[in-house]
Amino acid sequence: MHNVTLALQGAWKVLAASLILGAGLPLIFALGIRSLAWGAGGDAEVHATGVTGPKANPAGTVLAWVLFIVVLAGVALGITFVVATGFGKVMTFDHIYPTIHSK
């Protein structure tokens, strides 16, 4: 019975990582694209001639770039983890920022 609990604990960690990295980063990227459209004042519709569309919102553009930076940071951390593991190192988060140590 102890093996079942260990397997479920491992499965829970895999599920959490897949939700964060597999679905979370694309979701943040999609929100960034939506915020960029909101910041430009664009719609998915074509307006008739003489009809003004919504006004641009600079907060949307700033929010979009913040979300894109979060996605890029996640990708950079993933690449760093894979490369560090390939060189026989380990990446730890003992501090606020990640550090690479020898095994």
PAPATI-725341 format. One record per atom (N, C-alpha, C, CB): residue number from 1; residue in three letters; atom name; x, y, z. Coordinates in nm, 4 decimals, always signed. Glycine has a CB too. Layout:
BEGIN
PT   num   residu   atome         c1         c2         c3
PT   NUM      ALA      CA          X          Y          Z
...
end
This chain:
BEGIN
PT   num   residu   atome         c1         c2         c3
PT     1      MET       N    +0.0822    -0.1191    +0.0000
PT     1      MET      CA    +0.0000    +0.0000    +0.0000
PT     1      MET       C    +0.0861    +0.1248    +0.0000
PT     1      MET      CB    -0.0932    +0.0002    +0.1195
PT     2      HIS       N    +0.2054    +0.1131    +0.0573
PT     2      HIS      CA    +0.2963    +0.2268    +0.0609
PT     2      HIS       C    +0.3403    +0.2657    -0.0804
PT     2      HIS      CB    +0.4188    +0.1946    +0.1479
PT     3      ASN       N    +0.3544    +0.1682    -0.1682
PT     3      ASN      CA    +0.3944    +0.1959    -0.3061
PT     3      ASN       C    +0.2877    +0.2737    -0.3814
PT     3      ASN      CB    +0.4244    +0.0663    -0.3791
PT     4      VAL       N    +0.1624    +0.2491    -0.3503
PT     4      VAL      CA    +0.0534    +0.3202    -0.4171
PT     4      VAL       C    +0.0567    +0.4680    -0.3804
PT     4      VAL      CB    -0.0831    +0.2587    -0.3796
PT     5      THR       N    +0.0791    +0.4986    -0.2531
PT     5      THR      CA    +0.0860    +0.6392    -0.2125
PT     5      THR       C    +0.2064    +0.7081    -0.2748
PT     5      THR      CB    +0.0920    +0.6509    -0.0599
PT     6      LEU       N    +0.3188    +0.6384    -0.2860
PT     6      LEU      CA    +0.4357    +0.6978    -0.3516
PT     6      LEU       C    +0.4078    +0.7239    -0.4996
PT     6      LEU      CB    +0.5584    +0.6059    -0.3362
PT     7      ALA       N    +0.3397    +0.6320    -0.5644
PT     7      ALA      CA    +0.3062    +0.6496    -0.7057
PT     7      ALA       C    +0.2095    +0.7664    -0.7246
PT     7      ALA      CB    +0.2451    +0.5205    -0.7628
PT     8      LEU       N    +0.1121    +0.7788    -0.6351
PT     8      LEU      CA    +0.0172    +0.8897    -0.6452
PT     8      LEU       C    +0.0837    +1.0244    -0.6183
PT     8      LEU      CB    -0.0979    +0.8690    -0.5479
PT     9      GLN       N    +0.1802    +1.0267    -0.5273
PT     9      GLN      CA    +0.2535    +1.1510    -0.5023
PT     9      GLN       C    +0.3345    +1.1916    -0.6244
PT     9      GLN      CB    +0.3457    +1.1358    -0.3807
PT    10      GLY       N    +0.3969    +1.0952    -0.6891
PT    10      GLY      CA    +0.4723    +1.1241    -0.8107
PT    10      GLY       C    +0.3814    +1.1672    -0.9246
PT    10      GLY      CB    +0.5529    +1.0028    -0.8524
PT    11      ALA       N    +0.2663    +1.1031    -0.9363
PT    11      ALA      CA    +0.1709    +1.1402    -1.0411
PT    11      ALA       C    +0.1183    +1.2813    -1.0185
PT    11      ALA      CB    +0.0541    +1.0403    -1.0457
PT    12      TRP       N    +0.0963    +1.3193    -0.8940
PT    12      TRP      CA    +0.0493    +1.4533    -0.8635
PT    12      TRP       C    +0.1528    +1.5586    -0.9052
PT    12      TRP      CB    +0.0180    +1.4654    -0.7139
PT    13      LYS       N    +0.2805    +1.5310    -0.8823
PT    13      LYS      CA    +0.3856    +1.6248    -0.9221
PT    13      LYS       C    +0.3931    +1.6384    -1.0736
PT    13      LYS      CB    +0.5209    +1.5796    -0.8671
PT    14      VAL       N    +0.3782    +1.5279    -1.1451
PT    14      VAL      CA    +0.3804    +1.5315    -1.2906
PT    14      VAL       C    +0.2597    +1.6085    -1.3427
PT    14      VAL      CB    +0.3826    +1.3889    -1.3487
PT    15      LEU       N    +0.1428    +1.5870    -1.2829
PT    15      LEU      CA    +0.0219    +1.6575    -1.3242
PT    15      LEU       C    +0.0360    +1.8072    -1.3003
PT    15      LEU      CB    -0.1003    +1.6031    -1.2493
PT    16      ALA       N    +0.0886    +1.8462    -1.1863
PT    16      ALA      CA    +0.1051    +1.9887    -1.1562
PT    16      ALA       C    +0.2035    +2.0540    -1.2525
PT    16      ALA      CB    +0.1528    +2.0079    -1.0116
PT    17      ALA       N    +0.3150    +1.9874    -1.2801
PT    17      ALA      CA    +0.4136    +2.0437    -1.3728
PT    17      ALA       C    +0.3567    +2.0541    -1.5135
PT    17      ALA      CB    +0.5410    +1.9585    -1.3739
PT    18      SER       N    +0.2783    +1.9546    -1.5545
PT    18      SER      CA    +0.2215    +1.9600    -1.6895
PT    18      SER       C    +0.1162    +2.0681    -1.7005
PT    18      SER      CB    +0.1614    +1.8255    -1.7278
PT    19      LEU       N    +0.0403    +2.0934    -1.5952
PT    19      LEU      CA    -0.0579    +2.2010    -1.5994
PT    19      LEU       C    +0.0090    +2.3378    -1.6024
PT    19      LEU      CB    -0.1512    +2.1914    -1.4800
PT    20      ILE       N    +0.1156    +2.3526    -1.5263
PT    20      ILE      CA    +0.1843    +2.4818    -1.5221
PT    20      ILE       C    +0.2596    +2.5075    -1.6518
PT    20      ILE      CB    +0.2809    +2.4877    -1.4031
PT    21      LEU       N    +0.3400    +2.4118    -1.6945
PT    21      LEU      CA    +0.4241    +2.4331    -1.8119
PT    21      LEU       C    +0.3528    +2.3999    -1.9418
PT    21      LEU      CB    +0.5494    +2.3508    -1.8009
PT    22      GLY       N    +0.2711    +2.2975    -1.9411
PT    22      GLY      CA    +0.2067    +2.2542    -2.0645
PT    22      GLY       C    +0.0863    +2.3373    -2.1017
PT    22      GLY      CB    +0.1661    +2.1122    -2.0529
PT    23      ALA       N    +0.0118    +2.3843    -2.0043
PT    23      ALA      CA    -0.1070    +2.4638    -2.0334
PT    23      ALA       C    -0.0938    +2.6070    -1.9826
PT    23      ALA      CB    -0.2293    +2.3985    -1.9720
PT    24      GLY       N    -0.0139    +2.6265    -1.8801
PT    24      GLY      CA    -0.0013    +2.7596    -1.8200
PT    24      GLY       C    +0.0697    +2.8598    -1.9074
PT    24      GLY      CB    +0.0704    +2.7497    -1.6909
PT    25      LEU       N    +0.1843    +2.8226    -1.9617
PT    25      LEU      CA    +0.2592    +2.9166    -2.0463
PT    25      LEU       C    +0.1844    +2.9512    -2.1745
PT    25      LEU      CB    +0.3953    +2.8586    -2.0811
PT    26      PRO       N    +0.1229    +2.8554    -2.2448
PT    26      PRO      CA    +0.0424    +2.8961    -2.3614
PT    26      PRO       C    -0.0768    +2.9838    -2.3229
PT    26      PRO      CB    -0.0076    +2.7728    -2.4356
PT    27      LEU       N    -0.1349    +2.9602    -2.2064
PT    27      LEU      CA    -0.2448    +3.0450    -2.1615
PT    27      LEU       C    -0.1971    +3.1873    -2.1366
PT    27      LEU      CB    -0.3081    +2.9878    -2.0348
PT    28      ILE       N    -0.0816    +3.2024    -2.0723
PT    28      ILE      CA    -0.0263    +3.3361    -2.0479
PT    28      ILE       C    +0.0080    +3.4039    -2.1802
PT    28      ILE      CB    +0.0991    +3.3279    -1.9575
PT    29      PHE       N    +0.0611    +3.3283    -2.2762
PT    29      PHE      CA    +0.0914    +3.3845    -2.4072
PT    29      PHE       C    -0.0369    +3.4302    -2.4770
PT    29      PHE      CB    +0.1659    +3.2816    -2.4939
PT    30      ALA       N    -0.1429    +3.3503    -2.4695
PT    30      ALA      CA    -0.2701    +3.3881    -2.5311
PT    30      ALA       C    -0.3283    +3.5131    -2.4662
PT    30      ALA      CB    -0.3702    +3.2730    -2.5214
PT    31      LEU       N    -0.3154    +3.5242    -2.3350
PT    31      LEU      CA    -0.3606    +3.6458    -2.2676
PT    31      LEU       C    -0.2776    +3.7666    -2.3096
PT    31      LEU      CB    -0.3539    +3.6281    -2.1160
PT    32      GLY       N    -0.1482    +3.7442    -2.3361
PT    32      GLY      CA    -0.0636    +3.8522    -2.3858
PT    32      GLY       C    -0.1065    +3.8996    -2.5240
PT    32      GLY      CB    +0.0809    +3.8073    -2.3896
PT    33      ILE       N    -0.1413    +3.8053    -2.6117
PT    33      ILE      CA    -0.1895    +3.8422    -2.7451
PT    33      ILE       C    -0.3201    +3.9198    -2.7340
PT    33      ILE      CB    -0.2089    +3.7165    -2.8330
PT    34      ARG       N    -0.4095    +3.8738    -2.6469
PT    34      ARG      CA    -0.5373    +3.9429    -2.6274
PT    34      ARG       C    -0.5150    +4.0821    -2.5699
PT    34      ARG      CB    -0.6293    +3.8615    -2.5348
PT    35      SER       N    -0.4226    +4.0962    -2.4767
PT    35      SER      CA    -0.3927    +4.2267    -2.4185
PT    35      SER       C    -0.3303    +4.3199    -2.5210
PT    35      SER      CB    -0.2998    +4.2115    -2.2989
PT    36      LEU       N    -0.2500    +4.2642    -2.6113
PT    36      LEU      CA    -0.1897    +4.3450    -2.7160
PT    36      LEU       C    -0.2965    +4.4003    -2.8104
PT    36      LEU      CB    -0.0869    +4.2625    -2.7943
PT    37      ALA       N    -0.3965    +4.3186    -2.8419
PT    37      ALA      CA    -0.5068    +4.3652    -2.9257
PT    37      ALA       C    -0.5888    +4.4712    -2.8527
PT    37      ALA      CB    -0.5966    +4.2474    -2.9671
PT    38      TRP       N    -0.6102    +4.4511    -2.7235
PT    38      TRP      CA    -0.6829    +4.5493    -2.6441
PT    38      TRP       C    -0.6042    +4.6803    -2.6357
PT    38      TRP      CB    -0.7110    +4.4943    -2.5031
PT    39      GLY       N    -0.4733    +4.6694    -2.6228
PT    39      GLY      CA    -0.3897    +4.7886    -2.6145
PT    39      GLY       C    -0.3872    +4.8673    -2.7439
PT    39      GLY      CB    -0.2501    +4.7506    -2.5765
PT    40      ALA       N    -0.3978    +4.7997    -2.8567
PT    40      ALA      CA    -0.3990    +4.8693    -2.9857
PT    40      ALA       C    -0.5375    +4.9232    -3.0190
PT    40      ALA      CB    -0.3518    +4.7757    -3.0968
PT    41      GLY       N    -0.6370    +4.8856    -2.9420
PT    41      GLY      CA    -0.7724    +4.9310    -2.9685
PT    41      GLY       C    -0.8382    +4.8527    -3.0795
PT    41      GLY      CB    -0.7723    +5.0764    -3.0026
PT    42      GLY       N    -0.7846    +4.7372    -3.1092
PT    42      GLY      CA    -0.8368    +4.6582    -3.2195
PT    42      GLY       C    -0.9448    +4.5621    -3.1769
PT    42      GLY      CB    -0.7267    +4.5829    -3.2846
PT    43      ASP       N    -1.0244    +4.5276    -3.2745
PT    43      ASP      CA    -1.1276    +4.4270    -3.2575
PT    43      ASP       C    -1.1049    +4.3186    -3.3602
PT    43      ASP      CB    -1.2696    +4.4881    -3.2708
PT    44      ALA       N    -1.1798    +4.2146    -3.3495
PT    44      ALA      CA    -1.1737    +4.1097    -3.4497
PT    44      ALA       C    -1.2733    +4.1380    -3.5618
PT    44      ALA      CB    -1.2014    +3.9727    -3.3862
PT    45      GLU       N    -1.3370    +4.2520    -3.5563
PT    45      GLU      CA    -1.4381    +4.2881    -3.6545
PT    45      GLU       C    -1.3880    +4.4003    -3.7440
PT    45      GLU      CB    -1.5680    +4.3293    -3.5853
PT    46      VAL       N    -1.4388    +4.4046    -3.8639
PT    46      VAL      CA    -1.4086    +4.5137    -3.9560
PT    46      VAL       C    -1.5207    +4.6151    -3.9425
PT    46      VAL      CB    -1.3940    +4.4629    -4.1046
PT    47      HIS       N    -1.4843    +4.7409    -3.9161
PT    47      HIS      CA    -1.5840    +4.8453    -3.8992
PT    47      HIS       C    -1.6167    +4.9079    -4.0339
PT    47      HIS      CB    -1.5349    +4.9523    -3.8003
PT    48      ALA       N    -1.7380    +4.9523    -4.0488
PT    48      ALA      CA    -1.7796    +5.0180    -4.1722
PT    48      ALA       C    -1.7072    +5.1512    -4.1861
PT    48      ALA      CB    -1.9329    +5.0389    -4.1748
PT    49      THR       N    -1.7000    +5.2005    -4.3065
PT    49      THR      CA    -1.6320    +5.3275    -4.3294
PT    49      THR       C    -1.7063    +5.4385    -4.2573
PT    49      THR      CB    -1.6215    +5.3582    -4.4804
PT    50      GLY       N    -1.6307    +5.5243    -4.1941
PT    50      GLY      CA    -1.6871    +5.6351    -4.1192
PT    50      GLY       C    -1.7206    +5.6010    -3.9752
PT    50      GLY      CB    -1.8089    +5.6838    -4.1873
PT    51      VAL       N    -1.7103    +5.4758    -3.9375
PT    51      VAL      CA    -1.7386    +5.4338    -3.8002
PT    51      VAL       C    -1.6054    +5.4175    -3.7283
PT    51      VAL      CB    -1.8222    +5.3004    -3.7963
PT    52      THR       N    -1.5930    +5.4836    -3.6165
PT    52      THR      CA    -1.4680    +5.4733    -3.5414
PT    52      THR       C    -1.4726    +5.3519    -3.4508
PT    52      THR      CB    -1.4423    +5.6013    -3.4591
PT    53      GLY       N    -1.3595    +5.2863    -3.4401
PT    53      GLY      CA    -1.3468    +5.1692    -3.3540
PT    53      GLY       C    -1.3132    +5.2114    -3.2124
PT    53      GLY      CB    -1.2400    +5.0734    -3.4076
PT    54      PRO       N    -1.2874    +5.1163    -3.1281
PT    54      PRO      CA    -1.2505    +5.1496    -2.9903
PT    54      PRO       C    -1.1153    +5.2193    -2.9843
PT    54      PRO      CB    -1.2478    +5.0235    -2.9040
PT    55      LYS       N    -1.0975    +5.2986    -2.8800
PT    55      LYS      CA    -0.9728    +5.3738    -2.8633
PT    55      LYS       C    -0.8622    +5.2834    -2.8105
PT    55      LYS      CB    -0.9938    +5.4932    -2.7683
PT    56      ALA       N    -0.7397    +5.3207    -2.8422
PT    56      ALA      CA    -0.6232    +5.2456    -2.7942
PT    56      ALA       C    -0.6090    +5.2615    -2.6433
PT    56      ALA      CB    -0.4943    +5.2929    -2.8655
PT    57      ASN       N    -0.5587    +5.1579    -2.5798
PT    57      ASN      CA    -0.5395    +5.1584    -2.4362
PT    57      ASN       C    -0.3957    +5.1184    -2.4065
PT    57      ASN      CB    -0.6400    +5.0634    -2.3658
PT    58      PRO       N    -0.3112    +5.2133    -2.3631
PT    58      PRO      CA    -0.1703    +5.1805    -2.3389
PT    58      PRO       C    -0.1487    +5.0784    -2.2272
PT    58      PRO      CB    -0.0950    +5.3057    -2.3058
PT    59      ALA       N    -0.2415    +5.0665    -2.1346
PT    59      ALA      CA    -0.2267    +4.9677    -2.0272
PT    59      ALA       C    -0.2303    +4.8259    -2.0838
PT    59      ALA      CB    -0.3377    +4.9857    -1.9214
PT    60      GLY       N    -0.3056    +4.8047    -2.1891
PT    60      GLY      CA    -0.3102    +4.6737    -2.2518
PT    60      GLY       C    -0.1769    +4.6351    -2.3127
PT    60      GLY      CB    -0.4173    +4.6705    -2.3573
PT    61      THR       N    -0.1106    +4.7319    -2.3741
PT    61      THR      CA    +0.0202    +4.7051    -2.4338
PT    61      THR       C    +0.1237    +4.6737    -2.3261
PT    61      THR      CB    +0.0664    +4.8249    -2.5182
PT    62      VAL       N    +0.1218    +4.7476    -2.2178
PT    62      VAL      CA    +0.2157    +4.7222    -2.1080
PT    62      VAL       C    +0.1896    +4.5850    -2.0462
PT    62      VAL      CB    +0.2046    +4.8326    -2.0000
PT    63      LEU       N    +0.0627    +4.5520    -2.0249
PT    63      LEU      CA    +0.0277    +4.4209    -1.9698
PT    63      LEU       C    +0.0725    +4.3088    -2.0630
PT    63      LEU      CB    -0.1235    +4.4117    -1.9452
PT    64      ALA       N    +0.0557    +4.3294    -2.1936
PT    64      ALA      CA    +0.0976    +4.2277    -2.2904
PT    64      ALA       C    +0.2474    +4.2031    -2.2820
PT    64      ALA      CB    +0.0593    +4.2699    -2.4327
PT    65      TRP       N    +0.3266    +4.3074    -2.2751
PT    65      TRP      CA    +0.4716    +4.2893    -2.2691
PT    65      TRP       C    +0.5152    +4.2250    -2.1389
PT    65      TRP      CB    +0.5420    +4.4223    -2.2864
PT    66      VAL       N    +0.4464    +4.2547    -2.0298
PT    66      VAL      CA    +0.4777    +4.1874    -1.9021
PT    66      VAL       C    +0.4486    +4.0376    -1.9129
PT    66      VAL      CB    +0.3955    +4.2499    -1.7848
PT    67      LEU       N    +0.3358    +4.0036    -1.9748
PT    67      LEU      CA    +0.3018    +3.8623    -1.9917
PT    67      LEU       C    +0.3999    +3.7916    -2.0844
PT    67      LEU      CB    +0.1601    +3.8483    -2.0459
PT    68      PHE       N    +0.4440    +3.8593    -2.1908
PT    68      PHE      CA    +0.5428    +3.7996    -2.2808
PT    68      PHE       C    +0.6761    +3.7772    -2.2096
PT    68      PHE      CB    +0.5634    +3.8887    -2.4039
PT    69      ILE       N    +0.7147    +3.8678    -2.1217
PT    69      ILE      CA    +0.8393    +3.8514    -2.0459
PT    69      ILE       C    +0.8287    +3.7319    -1.9520
PT    69      ILE      CB    +0.8721    +3.9796    -1.9659
PT    70      VAL       N    +0.7122    +3.7104    -1.8922
PT    70      VAL      CA    +0.6916    +3.5940    -1.8049
PT    70      VAL       C    +0.7066    +3.4648    -1.8856
PT    70      VAL      CB    +0.5513    +3.5997    -1.7375
PT    71      VAL       N    +0.6496    +3.4619    -2.0062
PT    71      VAL      CA    +0.6610    +3.3429    -2.0909
PT    71      VAL       C    +0.8059    +3.3196    -2.1309
PT    71      VAL      CB    +0.5727    +3.3567    -2.2163
PT    72      LEU       N    +0.8760    +3.4254    -2.1711
PT    72      LEU      CA    +1.0170    +3.4106    -2.2089
PT    72      LEU       C    +1.1023    +3.3644    -2.0913
PT    72      LEU      CB    +1.0712    +3.5427    -2.2634
PT    73      ALA       N    +1.0724    +3.4131    -1.9716
PT    73      ALA      CA    +1.1470    +3.3686    -1.8535
PT    73      ALA       C    +1.1227    +3.2200    -1.8269
PT    73      ALA      CB    +1.1072    +3.4520    -1.7300
PT    74      GLY       N    +0.9995    +3.1745    -1.8441
PT    74      GLY      CA    +0.9698    +3.0318    -1.8268
PT    74      GLY       C    +1.0426    +2.9452    -1.9276
PT    74      GLY      CB    +0.8211    +3.0076    -1.8379
PT    75      VAL       N    +1.0465    +2.9907    -2.0527
PT    75      VAL      CA    +1.1179    +2.9156    -2.1564
PT    75      VAL       C    +1.2677    +2.9143    -2.1277
PT    75      VAL      CB    +1.0908    +2.9762    -2.2959
PT    76      ALA       N    +1.3226    +3.0282    -2.0863
PT    76      ALA      CA    +1.4658    +3.0360    -2.0560
PT    76      ALA       C    +1.5014    +2.9453    -1.9380
PT    76      ALA      CB    +1.5065    +3.1818    -2.0253
PT    77      LEU       N    +1.4157    +2.9409    -1.8362
PT    77      LEU      CA    +1.4422    +2.8521    -1.7229
PT    77      LEU       C    +1.4355    +2.7057    -1.7642
PT    77      LEU      CB    +1.3428    +2.8789    -1.6102
PT    78      GLY       N    +1.3431    +2.6723    -1.8517
PT    78      GLY      CA    +1.3339    +2.5344    -1.8994
PT    78      GLY       C    +1.4565    +2.4935    -1.9783
PT    78      GLY      CB    +1.2103    +2.5165    -1.9848
PT    79      ILE       N    +1.5033    +2.5798    -2.0669
PT    79      ILE      CA    +1.6242    +2.5503    -2.1452
PT    79      ILE       C    +1.7452    +2.5402    -2.0532
PT    79      ILE      CB    +1.6478    +2.6590    -2.2530
PT    80      THR       N    +1.7540    +2.6294    -1.9551
PT    80      THR      CA    +1.8652    +2.6253    -1.8604
PT    80      THR       C    +1.8651    +2.4951    -1.7813
PT    80      THR      CB    +1.8584    +2.7447    -1.7650
PT    81      PHE       N    +1.7473    +2.4496    -1.7410
PT    81      PHE      CA    +1.7374    +2.3235    -1.6668
PT    81      PHE       C    +1.7846    +2.2062    -1.7512
PT    81      PHE      CB    +1.5935    +2.2998    -1.6206
PT    82      VAL       N    +1.7427    +2.2013    -1.8778
PT    82      VAL      CA    +1.7810    +2.0903    -1.9657
PT    82      VAL       C    +1.9313    +2.0917    -1.9915
PT    82      VAL      CB    +1.7040    +2.0976    -2.0993
PT    83      VAL       N    +1.9877    +2.2082    -2.0185
PT    83      VAL      CA    +2.1313    +2.2181    -2.0476
PT    83      VAL       C    +2.2137    +2.1861    -1.9228
PT    83      VAL      CB    +2.1666    +2.3594    -2.0999
PT    84      ALA       N    +2.1720    +2.2375    -1.8072
PT    84      ALA      CA    +2.2462    +2.2102    -1.6836
PT    84      ALA       C    +2.2442    +2.0619    -1.6505
PT    84      ALA      CB    +2.1878    +2.2907    -1.5668
PT    85      THR       N    +2.1313    +1.9971    -1.6711
PT    85      THR      CA    +2.1225    +1.8536    -1.6465
PT    85      THR       C    +2.2120    +1.7766    -1.7431
PT    85      THR      CB    +1.9774    +1.8058    -1.6590
PT    86      GLY       N    +2.2202    +1.8224    -1.8664
PT    86      GLY      CA    +2.3055    +1.7571    -1.9654
PT    86      GLY       C    +2.4529    +1.7666    -1.9305
PT    86      GLY      CB    +2.2820    +1.8172    -2.1013
PT    87      PHE       N    +2.4918    +1.8731    -1.8644
PT    87      PHE      CA    +2.6314    +1.8887    -1.8236
PT    87      PHE       C    +2.6592    +1.8280    -1.6863
PT    87      PHE      CB    +2.6687    +2.0355    -1.8226
PT    88      GLY       N    +2.5640    +1.7583    -1.6293
PT    88      GLY      CA    +2.5843    +1.6935    -1.4998
PT    88      GLY       C    +2.5711    +1.7886    -1.3828
PT    88      GLY      CB    +2.7190    +1.6291    -1.4958
PT    89      LYS       N    +2.5041    +1.8970    -1.3998
PT    89      LYS      CA    +2.4831    +1.9950    -1.2922
PT    89      LYS       C    +2.3386    +1.9840    -1.2447
PT    89      LYS      CB    +2.5152    +2.1412    -1.3406
PT    90      VAL       N    +2.3082    +2.0583    -1.1409
PT    90      VAL      CA    +2.1724    +2.0624    -1.0889
PT    90      VAL       C    +2.1337    +2.2093    -1.0685
PT    90      VAL      CB    +2.1603    +1.9809    -0.9550
PT    91      MET       N    +2.0103    +2.2428    -1.1057
PT    91      MET      CA    +1.9613    +2.3797    -1.0875
PT    91      MET       C    +1.8718    +2.3818    -0.9645
PT    91      MET      CB    +1.8839    +2.4307    -1.2145
PT    92      THR       N    +1.9032    +2.4696    -0.8704
PT    92      THR      CA    +1.8262    +2.4789    -0.7467
PT    92      THR       C    +1.7660    +2.6182    -0.7340
PT    92      THR      CB    +1.9147    +2.4465    -0.6239
PT    93      PHE       N    +1.6597    +2.6248    -0.6571
PT    93      PHE      CA    +1.5930    +2.7516    -0.6291
PT    93      PHE       C    +1.6022    +2.7813    -0.4794
PT    93      PHE      CB    +1.4444    +2.7480    -0.6759
PT    94      ASP       N    +1.7211    +2.7661    -0.4232
PT    94      ASP      CA    +1.7390    +2.7912    -0.2805
PT    94      ASP       C    +1.7165    +2.9385    -0.2466
PT    94      ASP      CB    +1.8788    +2.7482    -0.2365
PT    95      HIS       N    +1.7509    +3.0249    -0.3375
PT    95      HIS      CA    +1.7311    +3.1687    -0.3188
PT    95      HIS       C    +1.6140    +3.2101    -0.4070
PT    95      HIS      CB    +1.8615    +3.2509    -0.3539
PT    96      ILE       N    +1.5938    +3.3358    -0.4261
PT    96      ILE      CA    +1.4848    +3.3833    -0.5130
PT    96      ILE       C    +1.5154    +3.3507    -0.6575
PT    96      ILE      CB    +1.4629    +3.5351    -0.4965
PT    97      TYR       N    +1.6390    +3.3560    -0.6961
PT    97      TYR      CA    +1.6794    +3.3313    -0.8339
PT    97      TYR       C    +1.7404    +3.1896    -0.8446
PT    97      TYR      CB    +1.7817    +3.4403    -0.8817
PT    98      PRO       N    +1.7321    +3.1287    -0.9614
PT    98      PRO      CA    +1.7875    +2.9929    -0.9773
PT    98      PRO       C    +1.9394    +2.9951    -0.9831
PT    98      PRO      CB    +1.7321    +2.9269    -1.1043
PT    99      THR       N    +2.0011    +2.8940    -0.9244
PT    99      THR      CA    +2.1461    +2.8799    -0.9298
PT    99      THR       C    +2.1808    +2.7387    -0.9774
PT    99      THR      CB    +2.2103    +2.9091    -0.7907
PT   100      ILE       N    +2.2955    +2.7264    -1.0409
PT   100      ILE      CA    +2.3416    +2.5987    -1.0944
PT   100      ILE       C    +2.4598    +2.5525    -1.0104
PT   100      ILE      CB    +2.3809    +2.6106    -1.2458
PT   101      HIS       N    +2.4522    +2.4291    -0.9601
PT   101      HIS      CA    +2.5562    +2.3721    -0.8753
PT   101      HIS       C    +2.6010    +2.2382    -0.9322
PT   101      HIS      CB    +2.5060    +2.3555    -0.7300
PT   102      SER       N    +2.7212    +2.1963    -0.8937
PT   102      SER      CA    +2.7662    +2.0616    -0.9276
PT   102      SER       C    +2.6930    +1.9609    -0.8404
PT   102      SER      CB    +2.9197    +2.0481    -0.9100
PT   103      LYS       N    +2.6775    +1.8407    -0.8934
PT   103      LYS      CA    +2.6088    +1.7351    -0.8157
PT   103      LYS       C    +2.6965    +1.6861    -0.7041
PT   103      LYS      CB    +2.5690    +1.6172    -0.9055
end
